[in-house]
């Protein structure tokens, strides 16, 4: 009886301390709704602190200026396929955007030669006022697929000016992620105009797609670099469990579906192996799944205690995970912003605030600032 009382006292003390910590932490920041009624917002890019571009998965590119969502979308955006998990998704600005006005968009589209198939396409165009001009395709995944799932569609520029593009396994094509003759389950690297860098790892491999940078991925939903660009972080959905956070290196095999910490949706094994020689291990994985969606490496000044952290937005049940890093190791995880629903993306604004969008046909854009 005495032992049970001690356990009860310890448990009560723990939850009281946790509640006080959570309340005190919540009092350190405030959430402000910047825009509402967004149609499944997905990608976020900052022209300036007060000019924000948002992709809506239903096919529109929207502009928020001085805290106001402009009623008319940006014109000139190519038509996308809004079906399943597909639509208008990724967006990134060229590193020299101020000089050349280039923006990059990734989206699913119907195969022009076979209307039963579709694929991932990446374009660049010049943003002139509220119009996109000089649109050109810089990447199109091949072969096309029948499914409307697992596109990837996230992008990041590296410090050398090349562009990384995530290309998912298409759900039904997971075995292809281990082969180099296709774009399923790959990270792609191209120059800013879509040409292929000559130092790509498989450029001289017979039968390999020369754009491939890494392989063995599933459904890649986040890719960012640290401040100096020396480390590339990527996260992806596992099946039932086994969501992964990886450090991406040139030419490496990240294992899917030969190794995984998850199981199939049916409960069956995808693979009996969690590790194999020649295949990379995640620096963190989640069982059960959190469905990671967006990611940002925080280096702002508004929240000094968060500097150097990775923030990962999650759809299930709907929160943000702040990961403390020591070198390339994750040393702790904190759950934040868990009262606003499914969070589709999180980015760092130029002023050091955090900006998030919720996954809904009436999605909202939030800004997080100190109180």
ABEGO torsion letter per residue (X at the ends): XAAAAAAAAAAAAAAAAAAAAAAAAAAABBBBBABBGBBGBABBBBABAABBBBBBAAGBBBBBBGGBBBABBBBGBBBBBBBEABEBBBBBBBAAAAAAGBBBBBBBBBBAABAABBBBBBBBBBBBEABBBGBBBABBBOBBBABBBGAGGBBBBBAAGBBBBBBBAGGAAAAAAABAABABGBBBBBBAAGBBBAABAAAABBGBBAABABBGBBBBABBBBBAAGABBBBBBBBBBEGBBBBBBBBGBBAGOAABBABBBAAGBBABABABBBGBBBBABBBOBBAGBABBBBBABAABAAABGBBBBBBAOAGBBBBBBBBEABBABBBBBGAAAEBBABBBBBAAGBBBBBBBBABBBBBBBBBX
